Amino acid sequence: MSADIHPTAVVSDHAVIGANCTIGPFCMVGPKVVLGDGVWLKSHVVVDGDTHIGDDCTVFSFSVIGEIPQDLKFAGEETQLRIGKRNRIRESVTINTGTAGGGGVTRIGDDCLLMAGCHVAHDAQLGDRIVVVNSVAIAGHCIIEDDVIIGGLSGIHQFVRIGQGAIIGALSMVTNDVLPHGLVMGERAGLEGLNLVGLRRRGVPRDDISALRKAFESLKSGEGTFHARVEALQDTDSAYVKQLVDFVLGETDRSFLIPK
């Protein structure tokens, strides 16, 4: 009863609207939607499907949240979209629900910023504190870990994983997995080094940064296959190097961008 709903908005009687929500002019909210407390739909926003949006999120004009996947295999099955708290979803962003073949759920964590014109496809899994700059396209089944920044007009190929703290330069086409804390750029993106600025901003200890730099150098110029070089790093005291090793040795459907 405490929600502020504009008279031109169309809100299903079955939708669950949290306290202190604001639903602006010409918005549409479907029957399976759940809005947490303090959600603000600016104007001309469509939220449909089995979609939950967490507390204190703001969705800007002309965004379409929770529509069906852009996947020809989708046959109308019941799938979901789950969005966490305090996210800012800017103008004309599109986020689709999942597919049965991909686990059925698209997820976005907390405290993310999705800038104007971004697309998050079916079954993508985004962590916390991610920044997705204008007009980025994230394809289906991608996994984007915490604290990643994706530069404008970039494309992330389906099934790609991007490790925690990585940064993707603008206009990059990322077709393979990105190591945690990696720095990626290029038309056909390559791994150029470490995201040192991001590591320092997050207060990562100098010893861990040095260990990561040594690990990247070993991956770049060591002997044997890439996986053999990664396995050689398993005996480490650095949690950050261990994170890198676990990422590479984990399950994936893609190969890896290798340090140049």
C-alpha positions as CSV (number, residue, x, y, z in Angstrom):
1,M,0.0,0.0,0.0
2,S,3.0,2.3,0.4
3,A,4.0,2.0,-3.2
4,D,3.7,5.1,-5.5
5,I,2.2,3.8,-8.8
6,H,1.6,6.3,-11.6
7,P,-2.0,6.1,-12.9
8,T,-0.7,5.3,-16.4
9,A,1.3,2.3,-15.3
10,V,-0.2,-1.2,-15.9
11,V,0.6,-3.4,-12.9
12,S,-0.9,-6.9,-12.6
13,D,-3.0,-7.6,-9.5
14,H,-0.9,-10.7,-9.0
15,A,2.5,-8.9,-9.0
16,V,4.1,-8.5,-5.6
17,I,5.2,-4.9,-5.0
18,G,7.4,-4.1,-2.0
19,A,7.2,-1.2,0.4
20,N,8.2,2.2,-0.9
21,C,8.4,1.2,-4.5
22,T,7.9,3.8,-7.2
23,I,6.5,2.8,-10.6
24,G,6.6,5.6,-13.1
25,P,4.5,6.6,-16.1
26,F,3.7,3.9,-18.7
27,C,5.5,1.1,-17.0
28,M,4.2,-2.5,-17.3
29,V,4.6,-5.1,-14.5
30,G,3.6,-8.7,-15.2
31,P,1.7,-11.1,-12.9
32,K,4.8,-13.2,-11.8
33,V,7.0,-10.2,-11.0
34,V,8.3,-9.6,-7.5
35,L,9.7,-6.2,-6.7
36,G,11.6,-5.8,-3.4
37,D,11.4,-2.7,-1.1
38,G,12.4,0.6,-2.6
39,V,12.5,-0.5,-6.2
40,W,12.2,2.5,-8.6
41,L,11.0,1.9,-12.2
42,K,11.5,5.3,-13.8
43,S,9.1,5.3,-16.8
44,H,8.3,3.1,-19.9
45,V,9.9,0.1,-18.2
46,V,8.6,-3.4,-18.9
47,V,9.1,-6.1,-16.2
48,D,7.6,-9.5,-17.1
49,G,8.1,-13.2,-16.7
50,D,9.1,-14.9,-13.4
51,T,11.3,-12.0,-12.4
52,H,12.4,-11.0,-8.9
53,I,14.2,-7.6,-8.5
54,G,15.9,-7.0,-5.2
55,D,15.6,-4.1,-2.8
56,D,16.6,-0.6,-3.8
57,C,17.2,-1.3,-7.5
58,T,16.6,1.5,-10.0
59,V,15.5,0.7,-13.6
60,F,15.6,3.5,-16.1
61,S,13.4,4.2,-19.1
62,F,12.7,1.8,-22.0
63,S,14.4,-1.2,-20.3
64,V,12.8,-4.6,-20.8
65,I,13.5,-7.0,-18.0
66,G,12.4,-10.6,-17.9
67,E,11.2,-11.2,-21.4
68,I,11.7,-14.6,-23.0
69,P,15.1,-15.7,-24.3
70,Q,16.3,-14.9,-27.8
71,D,16.9,-18.6,-28.4
72,L,15.2,-20.6,-31.1
73,K,15.2,-23.7,-28.9
74,F,13.0,-21.9,-26.3
75,A,9.6,-23.6,-26.3
76,G,7.8,-21.6,-23.7
77,E,9.0,-23.4,-20.6
78,E,8.8,-21.8,-17.2
79,T,12.2,-20.1,-16.5
80,Q,13.3,-17.3,-14.2
81,L,15.3,-14.1,-13.8
82,R,16.7,-13.2,-10.4
83,I,18.3,-9.7,-9.8
84,G,19.9,-8.8,-6.5
85,K,19.9,-5.6,-4.5
86,R,21.0,-2.0,-5.2
87,N,21.5,-2.5,-8.9
88,R,21.3,0.4,-11.4
89,I,19.9,-0.6,-14.7
90,R,20.2,2.2,-17.2
91,E,18.2,3.2,-20.3
92,S,17.2,0.5,-22.9
93,V,18.8,-2.4,-21.1
94,T,17.4,-5.9,-21.9
95,I,17.7,-8.9,-19.6
96,N,16.2,-12.3,-20.5
97,T,15.0,-15.2,-18.4
98,G,16.8,-18.5,-18.6
99,T,16.2,-21.6,-20.7
100,A,15.5,-25.2,-19.6
101,G,18.7,-26.4,-21.3
102,G,20.8,-23.8,-19.5
103,G,19.7,-24.3,-16.0
104,G,16.5,-22.2,-16.2
105,V,17.7,-19.1,-14.4
106,T,19.5,-15.9,-15.4
107,R,21.1,-14.2,-12.3
108,I,22.5,-10.8,-11.5
109,G,24.1,-10.2,-8.1
110,D,24.2,-7.0,-6.0
111,D,25.5,-3.5,-6.6
112,C,26.0,-3.8,-10.3
113,L,25.8,-1.0,-12.9
114,L,24.4,-1.9,-16.3
115,M,24.8,1.1,-18.5
116,A,22.5,2.2,-21.4
117,G,21.8,-0.3,-24.2
118,C,23.4,-3.4,-22.6
119,H,22.0,-6.9,-23.2
120,V,22.3,-9.8,-20.8
121,A,21.1,-13.1,-22.4
122,H,19.5,-16.2,-21.1
123,D,21.2,-18.3,-18.4
124,A,24.0,-15.7,-17.9
125,Q,25.3,-15.6,-14.3
126,L,26.6,-12.2,-13.1
127,G,28.2,-11.7,-9.7
128,D,28.4,-8.6,-7.5
129,R,29.8,-5.1,-8.2
130,I,30.0,-5.6,-12.0
131,V,30.1,-2.6,-14.3
132,V,28.9,-3.2,-17.8
133,V,29.4,-0.1,-20.0
134,N,27.2,1.1,-22.8
135,S,26.0,-1.3,-25.5
136,V,27.8,-4.4,-24.3
137,A,26.3,-7.7,-25.4
138,I,26.6,-10.6,-23.0
139,A,25.6,-13.9,-24.7
140,G,23.9,-16.9,-23.2
141,H,25.4,-19.1,-20.5
142,C,28.2,-16.7,-19.7
143,I,29.6,-16.5,-16.1
144,I,30.9,-13.1,-15.0
145,E,32.5,-13.1,-11.6
146,D,32.6,-10.3,-9.0
147,D,34.2,-6.9,-9.6
148,V,34.5,-7.3,-13.4
149,I,34.4,-4.2,-15.7
150,I,33.4,-4.6,-19.3
151,G,34.2,-1.7,-21.6
152,G,31.7,-0.2,-24.0
153,L,30.6,-1.9,-27.3
154,S,32.2,-5.2,-26.3
155,G,30.8,-8.6,-27.0
156,I,31.1,-11.7,-24.7
157,H,30.7,-15.0,-26.6
158,Q,28.3,-17.6,-25.2
159,F,29.7,-19.9,-22.5
160,V,32.6,-17.6,-21.8
161,R,33.7,-17.2,-18.1
162,I,35.3,-14.0,-16.9
163,G,37.2,-14.3,-13.7
164,Q,36.9,-12.0,-10.7
165,G,38.4,-8.6,-11.0
166,A,39.2,-8.8,-14.7
167,I,38.8,-5.7,-16.9
168,I,37.7,-5.8,-20.6
169,G,38.8,-2.9,-22.8
170,A,36.2,-1.2,-25.0
171,L,35.4,-2.6,-28.4
172,S,36.7,-6.1,-27.5
173,M,35.3,-9.4,-28.8
174,V,35.9,-11.9,-26.0
175,T,35.6,-15.5,-27.3
176,N,37.6,-17.4,-24.6
177,D,37.7,-17.5,-20.8
178,V,39.5,-14.6,-19.1
179,L,41.7,-15.3,-16.1
180,P,40.9,-13.6,-12.8
181,H,42.3,-10.1,-12.6
182,G,43.3,-10.2,-16.2
183,L,43.5,-7.2,-18.5
184,V,41.9,-7.9,-21.9
185,M,41.6,-5.8,-25.0
186,G,41.5,-6.0,-28.8
187,E,39.1,-6.6,-31.7
188,R,39.7,-10.3,-31.2
189,A,40.6,-9.8,-27.5
190,G,43.9,-11.0,-26.1
191,L,45.1,-11.2,-22.5
192,E,47.5,-8.2,-22.2
193,G,48.5,-8.6,-18.5
194,L,47.0,-7.9,-15.1
195,N,44.4,-5.4,-14.0
196,L,46.9,-3.8,-11.6
197,V,44.9,-0.6,-11.1
198,G,41.8,-2.6,-10.0
199,L,44.0,-4.8,-7.6
200,R,45.4,-1.7,-6.0
201,R,42.1,0.0,-5.7
202,R,40.7,-3.0,-3.9
203,G,43.6,-2.9,-1.4
204,V,45.1,-6.2,-2.5
205,P,48.4,-6.7,-0.5
206,R,51.6,-6.0,-2.4
207,D,52.9,-9.5,-1.8
208,D,49.8,-11.0,-3.5
209,I,50.2,-8.6,-6.5
210,S,53.8,-9.6,-6.8
211,A,52.8,-13.3,-6.7
212,L,50.2,-12.8,-9.4
213,R,52.7,-11.0,-11.6
214,K,55.1,-13.8,-11.2
215,A,52.4,-16.3,-12.0
216,F,51.4,-14.5,-15.2
217,E,55.0,-14.4,-16.3
218,S,55.2,-18.1,-15.7
219,L,52.1,-18.7,-17.8
220,K,53.5,-16.5,-20.5
221,S,56.9,-18.0,-20.9
222,G,57.1,-21.3,-18.9
223,E,57.6,-24.7,-20.4
224,G,55.0,-27.2,-21.4
225,T,51.3,-26.8,-22.2
226,F,49.2,-24.0,-20.7
227,H,47.5,-26.4,-18.3
228,A,50.8,-27.9,-17.3
229,R,52.1,-24.4,-16.4
230,V,48.9,-23.7,-14.4
231,E,49.3,-27.0,-12.5
232,A,52.9,-26.0,-11.6
233,L,51.4,-23.0,-9.7
234,Q,49.3,-25.1,-7.3
235,D,51.9,-25.1,-4.5
236,T,51.3,-21.4,-3.6
237,D,50.7,-19.5,-0.4
238,S,48.8,-16.7,-2.3
239,A,45.1,-16.9,-2.2
240,Y,45.0,-14.9,-5.5
241,V,47.2,-17.3,-7.3
242,K,45.2,-20.2,-6.0
243,Q,42.1,-18.5,-7.3
244,L,43.7,-18.3,-10.7
245,V,44.7,-22.0,-10.6
246,D,41.2,-23.1,-9.5
247,F,39.6,-21.0,-12.3
248,V,41.7,-22.6,-15.0
249,L,41.3,-26.2,-13.7
250,G,37.5,-25.7,-13.2
251,E,34.8,-26.8,-15.6
252,T,34.5,-24.8,-18.8
253,D,33.2,-25.0,-22.3
254,R,35.8,-22.7,-23.8
255,S,39.6,-22.5,-24.1
256,F,41.5,-19.6,-22.4
257,L,43.0,-16.3,-23.4
258,I,46.7,-16.9,-22.7
259,P,49.1,-14.1,-21.5
260,K,51.0,-12.5,-24.4
